[in-house]
């Protein structure tokens, strides 16, 4: 991964679309698709924040990508009393 624009304040650089996608485990086309649909209408898509520099250069701040991934973390609820175990939990 290569930082496109380093941030001298906190050493948190910006990544281009390809590097950002690789960093969070997505395809570049997915990020591009989310950006395109976000600009076409009022529908709010839940893609990571990005910065558009000029007409074509899009970059993602690494800390924003981390925060976006963390915001999609799910917790598994504890088993309720009397709940049936999953098949792989049966002995």
C-alpha positions in Angstrom: 0.0 0.0 0.0 1.2 3.5 -0.7 0.0 6.7 0.9 -1.0 9.2 -1.7 -1.0 12.3 0.5 0.8 12.0 3.9 -0.6 13.8 6.8 2.3 15.4 8.8 0.2 15.9 11.9 -0.6 12.3 12.9 1.3 10.2 10.3 -2.1 9.0 9.0 -1.9 9.1 5.3 -4.5 9.0 2.6 -4.9 6.0 0.3 -6.1 5.9 -3.3 -9.1 3.8 -4.1 -7.1 0.6 -5.0 -5.1 0.7 -1.8 -8.1 1.6 0.3 -10.1 -1.3 -1.1 -7.2 -3.7 -0.4 -6.8 -2.3 3.1 -10.5 -3.1 4.1 -10.8 -6.2 2.0 -13.1 -4.9 -0.8 -12.8 -4.5 -4.5 -12.0 -1.0 -5.9 -15.2 -1.2 -8.0 -17.3 -1.6 -4.8 -16.0 1.7 -3.4 -16.4 3.4 -6.8 -20.0 2.1 -7.0 -20.8 3.3 -3.5 -19.4 6.8 -4.4 -21.3 7.0 -7.7 -24.7 6.0 -6.2 -24.1 8.4 -3.3 -23.8 11.4 -5.7 -26.9 10.5 -7.8 -29.6 10.8 -5.2 -30.7 11.3 -1.7 -30.3 7.6 -0.8 -27.6 7.4 1.9 -25.2 4.7 1.3 -23.0 3.4 4.1 -19.6 3.5 2.4 -16.5 4.9 4.0 -15.9 8.7 3.9 -13.8 9.9 1.0 -12.2 13.1 -0.3 -12.5 14.1 -3.9 -9.6 16.2 -5.1 -10.4 17.8 -8.5 -12.6 15.9 -10.9 -11.0 12.5 -10.7 -8.7 11.9 -7.7 -10.4 10.2 -4.8 -8.6 9.4 -1.6 -9.5 7.8 1.7 -8.0 8.6 5.1 -6.7 5.5 6.7 -8.2 6.3 10.1 -11.6 6.9 8.5 -11.4 3.4 6.9 -10.5 1.8 10.3 -13.4 3.7 12.0 -15.8 2.6 9.2 -14.8 -1.0 9.6 -15.2 -0.8 13.4 -18.6 0.7 13.0 -19.8 -2.5 11.2 -18.8 -4.8 14.1 -21.5 -7.1 15.3 -21.7 -8.7 18.7 -23.3 -12.1 19.1 -26.0 -12.1 21.7 -25.6 -14.5 24.6 -27.8 -17.6 24.5 -31.2 -17.2 26.0 -32.3 -19.6 28.7 -33.9 -22.6 27.1 -32.6 -21.8 23.6 -31.8 -24.8 21.4 -28.1 -25.1 20.6 -26.9 -24.8 17.0 -26.4 -28.2 15.3 -22.6 -28.0 15.6 -22.9 -27.4 19.3 -24.8 -30.6 20.0 -22.9 -33.5 21.4 
